[in-house]
Amino acid sequence: MQTINFLKPNKDNIKNYSIIGSFLVLLSLIDVISNAFLKINLTSFLPGSLTTLFPLIIGLIGLNMMRIDYSGNKTLDLLNKNINTNNFNALLTLLILFSIIKALPQSLSWMIFDANISGDSKDACTGTGACWTYIKVWFRRFMYGMYPNEFHWRINTAFILVIALGFVGYFMKENLKKYLALYYVIIYPVIAYLVIYYLISGGSFGLQWVETGAWGGLSLTFIVSFFCLIFCFPLGMIFALGRRSNLPAIKYISICYIEFWRGVPLITVLFMSSVMFPMFLPEDFFMDKLVRVIIAITLFEAAYCAEVIRGGLQSLPRGQYDAAKSLGMGYWKMHIFVILPQALKLVIPGIANTFLALVKDTPLIFVVGLAELAGMLALAKTNPKWLGFAMEGYIFASIIFWIICYAMSKYSYNLEAKYKTER
């Protein structure tokens, strides 16, 4: 009869080990879950601290019995590769899992079971849970800021048109797809700006004028993020190419630009654009604060985007440049058709990370008087009628930002998988 070695599993006995190990891990989870949700301690017969440590100990033993370099079982290999590479990682996995389980009952009670969502005033929040009535009452302000309620249809229409224009490339004929880059880099941003400016601001076509100071909420977050994203990428690409240029003037101008913007905090840049920059403009020249903020964030994020793209350019072997030159390609043709497609494909995760940071940096515009989503939350929590509900507001904002950032992350991951050419 084959003996089971409890110290070192191998391919011959991995089936028995995985069954016993899974049982021990499941037993540890059942103990923690029953204690957290049902207040039943299955190990109450054990002395003192051993009761607390018991699920952790048997869980570690179970994961240790399941750990093997390659078992042939896809699920088991995936588990070992991600959370069970060694005893330390196994311990961290169990601690995190147990902590989440322990926190779930109180979190669910506060957020769902004991929460209030009925009514339209603070008096409706009489329980011990969260007051989602606060979010319901302030929802329009969180979405649209101080923009007049009767004109919200203009913001919705502008966003629908901008999104629809973004999908034009999917319906272009094959003979026109060679102009896609031109459309998305030049034509689309211009049209999107005109749509947003004339629809949301108004002042023409019979629409009442609404100053940008009234814009706010999540819609302003989207507007700032959208324009900064579409402008910082091509600008960053230009400075990445400039930093690798053989022309000293272009090279050192690009280096100075990148290092300058990477060396100052974004909040300082926003203050400069809002307070200092207008002082250098002619007296009869006016530039809207929102436009100045978008320009400031674009210039700031373009420097980070340039360094990410430069990393992709440097990762390409010299043979790619030589091969393109041997075909008679000039500088721009070589980079547009050979170098940049390969370099950008390699740095999709880095570009996505820069874009995610940009979206999460938008709440900083509140310091210059523009109230996007987080800014509207800061205003709402100081309202005398709704004091004490900041927690609900920030949880709501965190969920919104998580959804946006997770969607962007998944999209970048899909792009990376789509354009992956390694075999």
C-alpha positions in Angstrom: 0.0 0.0 0.0 1.4 3.4 -1.0 2.3 5.6 1.9 1.4 9.3 1.9 4.3 11.7 2.5 2.7 14.6 4.3 5.9 16.8 3.8 6.3 16.7 0.1 3.4 15.9 -2.4 4.3 14.6 -5.8 2.5 13.6 -9.0 1.9 10.1 -7.8 -0.1 11.0 -4.8 -1.3 14.5 -5.7 -4.9 13.2 -6.1 -5.0 12.1 -2.4 -3.2 15.2 -1.3 -5.5 17.6 -3.2 -8.6 15.9 -1.7 -7.3 16.0 1.9 -5.8 19.5 1.4 -9.1 20.9 0.0 -11.0 19.3 2.9 -8.8 21.0 5.4 -9.0 24.4 3.7 -12.8 24.0 3.5 -13.0 23.1 7.1 -11.0 26.2 8.1 -13.4 28.4 6.0 -16.5 26.8 7.5 -15.1 27.5 11.0 -14.5 31.2 10.2 -17.8 31.6 8.4 -19.9 30.0 11.2 -18.1 32.1 13.7 -18.6 35.4 11.7 -22.2 34.9 10.5 -23.8 32.5 13.0 -21.7 33.3 16.1 -21.0 29.5 16.5 -17.5 28.5 17.5 -16.9 25.0 16.2 -13.6 24.8 18.1 -14.8 26.0 21.4 -13.5 22.8 23.0 -9.9 23.8 22.3 -8.0 25.8 24.9 -7.4 29.6 24.7 -5.6 31.0 21.7 -5.6 27.7 19.9 -9.3 28.3 19.1 -8.4 31.4 17.2 -5.3 29.9 15.5 -7.0 26.5 14.6 -8.5 27.6 11.2 -5.2 29.3 10.2 -3.2 26.2 11.1 -5.3 23.6 9.3 -5.7 26.0 6.3 -1.9 26.3 6.0 -1.6 22.5 6.3 -4.2 22.1 3.6 -2.6 24.5 1.2 0.8 22.9 1.8 -0.6 19.5 0.9 -1.9 20.9 -2.4 1.3 22.7 -3.4 3.2 21.2 -6.3 5.0 22.7 -9.2 3.0 21.0 -11.9 0.1 18.7 -11.2 -1.5 18.5 -14.7 -4.8 19.8 -13.1 -5.5 23.3 -14.6 -7.5 24.5 -11.6 -4.9 23.3 -9.0 -2.0 24.7 -11.0 -3.7 28.1 -11.3 -4.4 28.2 -7.6 -0.8 27.3 -6.7 0.6 29.8 -9.2 -1.4 32.7 -7.9 -1.9 32.3 -4.2 0.0 29.2 -3.0 3.6 29.5 -4.3 5.1 29.2 -0.8 4.0 29.1 2.9 4.3 32.9 3.3 1.9 33.6 0.4 -0.4 30.9 1.6 -0.5 32.6 5.1 -1.2 36.0 3.5 -4.0 34.5 1.4 -5.7 32.9 4.4 -5.3 36.1 6.5 -6.8 38.3 3.8 -9.6 35.8 3.2 -10.4 35.4 6.9 -10.4 39.2 7.4 -12.9 39.7 4.5 -15.2 37.0 6.0 -15.0 38.6 9.5 -15.8 42.0 8.1 -18.6 41.0 5.9 -21.5 40.7 8.4 -21.0 44.2 9.8 -20.4 45.6 6.3 -23.5 44.0 4.9 -25.6 45.1 7.8 -24.5 48.7 7.5 -24.7 48.9 3.7 -27.8 46.8 3.0 -29.8 45.2 5.7 -30.0 48.1 8.2 -29.7 50.9 5.5 -32.3 53.5 4.7 -33.2 54.6 1.1 -36.8 55.8 1.5 -37.9 59.3 2.1 -36.4 62.6 0.9 -35.0 64.1 4.1 -32.6 63.4 6.9 -35.5 62.4 9.1 -36.0 59.3 7.1 -32.6 57.9 8.3 -33.6 56.5 11.6 -31.7 53.2 11.6 -28.2 52.2 12.5 -27.2 51.5 8.9 -26.2 53.7 5.9 -28.4 56.6 4.8 -28.7 56.0 1.0 -31.5 58.6 1.1 -28.7 61.2 1.1 -27.4 59.8 -2.2 -30.9 59.6 -3.7 -31.6 63.2 -2.8 -28.3 64.5 -4.1 -28.0 62.2 -7.0 -28.6 64.8 -9.7 -26.0 67.1 -8.1 -23.5 64.3 -8.0 -24.1 63.6 -11.7 -24.5 67.2 -13.1 -23.2 69.6 -10.4 -25.0 72.9 -10.2 -26.1 72.7 -13.9 -29.8 73.7 -14.1 -32.1 70.7 -13.8 -34.2 71.6 -16.9 -31.1 71.5 -19.1 -29.7 68.1 -18.1 -30.9 66.7 -21.4 -28.2 68.8 -23.1 -25.4 67.0 -21.2 -27.0 63.6 -21.9 -27.4 64.4 -25.6 -23.8 65.7 -25.8 -22.4 62.5 -24.3 -24.6 60.3 -26.5 -23.3 62.1 -29.6 -19.7 61.9 -28.5 -19.9 58.2 -27.8 -21.7 57.6 -31.1 -19.0 59.5 -33.0 -16.3 57.4 -31.2 -17.8 54.2 -32.8 -17.7 55.6 -36.4 -14.5 53.7 -37.1 -16.3 50.4 -36.6 -18.6 51.2 -39.5 -16.1 52.7 -42.0 -15.6 50.9 -45.3 -12.3 49.1 -45.8 -11.0 51.7 -48.2 -11.5 54.5 -45.7 -10.0 52.7 -42.7 -6.5 53.9 -43.6 -7.7 57.4 -42.5 -8.8 56.2 -39.0 -5.7 57.6 -37.3 -6.4 61.0 -38.9 -10.0 60.8 -37.8 -9.4 59.9 -34.1 -6.3 62.1 -33.6 -7.6 65.3 -35.3 -11.2 65.3 -36.6 -12.9 63.4 -33.7 -11.4 65.6 -30.9 -12.4 68.8 -32.8 -16.0 67.6 -33.4 -16.3 66.3 -29.8 -15.2 69.7 -28.5 -17.7 71.6 -30.6 -20.5 69.2 -29.6 -19.8 69.5 -25.9 -19.1 73.2 -26.0 -22.1 74.4 -28.0 -24.6 71.9 -26.5 -23.6 72.1 -22.8 -22.5 75.8 -22.7 -25.2 77.0 -25.1 -25.3 80.6 -26.1 -26.1 79.7 -29.7 -28.8 77.8 -31.7 -31.4 79.2 -29.3 -29.8 77.5 -26.2 -29.5 79.4 -23.0 -25.9 80.1 -21.9 -24.7 78.1 -18.9 -21.2 79.1 -17.5 -18.6 76.4 -16.9 -18.7 77.3 -13.2 -22.1 75.6 -13.0 -20.7 72.4 -14.6 -19.9 69.7 -12.1 -20.4 66.2 -10.8 -19.6 63.0 -12.7 -20.3 64.7 -16.0 -17.4 67.2 -15.4 -15.2 64.2 -14.4 -16.0 62.6 -17.8 -15.4 65.8 -19.8 -12.0 66.6 -18.2 -10.9 63.0 -18.4 -12.0 62.6 -22.0 -10.3 65.7 -23.4 -7.1 65.1 -21.4 -6.9 61.5 -22.6 -7.3 62.3 -26.3 -4.9 65.2 -26.2 -2.1 63.9 -23.9 -1.5 60.7 -25.9 -0.5 62.3 -29.2 1.4 65.0 -27.4 3.3 62.4 -25.3 4.0 60.4 -28.5 5.6 63.5 -30.1 7.8 64.2 -27.1 8.8 60.5 -26.8 10.0 60.6 -30.4 11.6 64.0 -29.8 13.6 62.6 -26.8 15.1 59.9 -29.1 15.8 62.4 -31.9 19.3 62.8 -33.3 18.8 66.6 -33.6 20.2 68.1 -30.3 17.7 71.0 -30.2 14.6 68.8 -30.5 16.1 66.2 -28.1 17.0 68.6 -25.3 13.7 70.5 -25.6 11.9 67.2 -25.2 14.0 66.2 -22.3 13.5 69.6 -20.5 9.7 69.4 -21.1 9.4 65.8 -19.8 11.6 66.3 -16.7 10.0 69.6 -15.8 6.4 68.4 -15.8 7.4 65.1 -14.0 9.2 67.1 -11.4 6.2 69.2 -10.2 3.0 68.1 -8.3 -0.2 68.2 -10.3 -1.9 70.4 -7.7 0.8 73.0 -8.2 0.2 72.9 -12.0 -3.5 73.4 -11.4 -2.9 76.4 -9.1 -0.6 77.9 -11.7 -3.1 77.5 -14.5 -5.9 79.0 -12.4 -4.2 81.8 -10.6 -0.9 82.6 -12.2 -1.4 82.0 -15.9 -4.2 84.6 -16.4 -1.7 87.3 -15.2 0.4 86.7 -18.2 -2.5 87.1 -20.7 -3.4 90.4 -22.4 -6.1 92.4 -20.6 -8.6 91.9 -23.3 -8.0 88.1 -23.7 -10.1 85.6 -21.7 -9.6 81.9 -21.4 -12.1 79.9 -19.5 -10.9 78.2 -16.3 -12.1 74.8 -17.4 -10.0 75.1 -20.6 -7.0 76.2 -18.6 -7.4 73.2 -16.3 -7.7 70.7 -19.2 -4.6 72.2 -20.9 -2.7 71.9 -17.6 -3.6 68.3 -16.9 -2.9 67.4 -20.6 0.6 68.9 -20.4 1.3 67.2 -17.1 0.1 63.7 -18.1 1.7 64.0 -21.6 5.1 63.9 -19.9 4.3 60.6 -18.2 2.8 59.2 -21.3 6.0 60.2 -23.2 8.2 58.2 -20.9 5.9 55.1 -21.2 6.1 55.3 -25.0 9.8 55.9 -24.9 10.2 52.7 -23.0 8.4 50.9 -25.8 10.6 52.5 -28.5 13.8 51.5 -26.7 12.6 47.9 -26.3 12.6 47.4 -30.1 15.7 45.8 -31.5 17.9 47.9 -33.9 17.1 45.5 -36.7 13.6 46.9 -37.0 14.9 50.3 -37.8 17.5 48.9 -40.2 14.9 46.8 -42.0 12.6 49.8 -42.4 15.4 51.9 -43.8 16.5 49.2 -46.2 13.0 49.4 -47.7 13.6 53.0 -48.5 11.3 54.4 -45.7 11.8 57.9 -44.4 11.7 58.9 -40.7 7.9 59.5 -40.5 6.9 56.6 -42.7 9.2 54.2 -40.8 7.8 55.3 -37.4 4.1 55.4 -38.4 4.0 52.0 -40.2 6.8 50.0 -38.5 8.1 51.3 -35.2 5.2 52.9 -33.4 2.7 50.0 -34.0 5.1 47.6 -32.4 6.2 50.0 -29.6 2.7 50.9 -28.6 1.6 47.3 -28.5 4.3 46.6 -26.0 3.4 49.4 -23.6 -0.4 49.1 -23.6 -0.4 48.2 -19.8 1.8 51.3 -19.1 -0.4 53.6 -21.2 -3.5 52.2 -19.5 -1.9 52.8 -16.1 -1.2 56.4 -17.0 -4.8 56.9 -18.2 -6.1 55.4 -15.0 -4.0 57.8 -12.9 -5.3 60.7 -15.0 -8.9 59.7 -14.3 -8.2 59.4 -10.5 -6.4 62.8 -10.5 -9.5 64.7 -11.7 -10.8 65.3 -8.2 -7.9 67.7 -7.7 -9.6 70.3 -9.9 -11.8 71.0 -6.9 -9.0 73.1 -5.4 -9.4 75.6 -8.2 -13.1 75.9 -7.9 -14.4 73.2 -10.3 -16.7 70.7 -8.5 -16.5 67.4 -10.2 -17.9 64.2 -8.4 -15.6 64.4 -5.4 -16.0 68.1 -5.3 -19.8 67.9 -5.2 -19.4 65.4 -2.3 -17.3 67.8 -0.4 -20.0 70.5 -0.9 -22.8 68.2 0.0 -21.3 66.9 3.2 -21.1 70.5 4.6 -24.8 71.2 3.9 -26.5 71.9 7.3 -29.4 69.6 6.5 -27.2 66.6 5.7 -24.3 66.7 8.1 -22.8 63.4 9.1 -23.2 61.4 5.9 -19.8 61.9 4.4 -19.1 58.1 4.6 -22.1 57.2 2.3 -20.9 59.8 -0.2 -17.3 58.7 -0.4 -18.4 55.0 -0.7 -20.7 56.0 -3.6 -17.8 57.9 -5.2 -15.4 55.0 -4.7 -17.8 52.6 -6.3 -18.2 54.9 -9.3 -14.4 55.4 -9.8 -13.8 51.6 -9.3 -16.3 50.8 -12.1 -14.7 53.4 -14.4 -11.2 52.3 -13.7 -12.0 48.6 -13.8 -13.7 49.0 -17.2 -10.6 50.8 -18.6 -8.3 48.1 -17.2 -10.3 45.3 -18.7 -10.5 47.1 -22.1 -6.7 47.6 -22.0 -6.2 43.9 -21.2 -8.5 42.9 -24.1 -6.4 45.2 -26.4 -3.2 43.6 -25.2 -4.6 40.1 -25.9 -6.0 41.2 -29.3 -2.7 42.6 -30.5 -0.4 40.0 -28.9 1.7 38.4 -31.7 4.1 36.3 -29.6 3.7 32.6 -30.0 
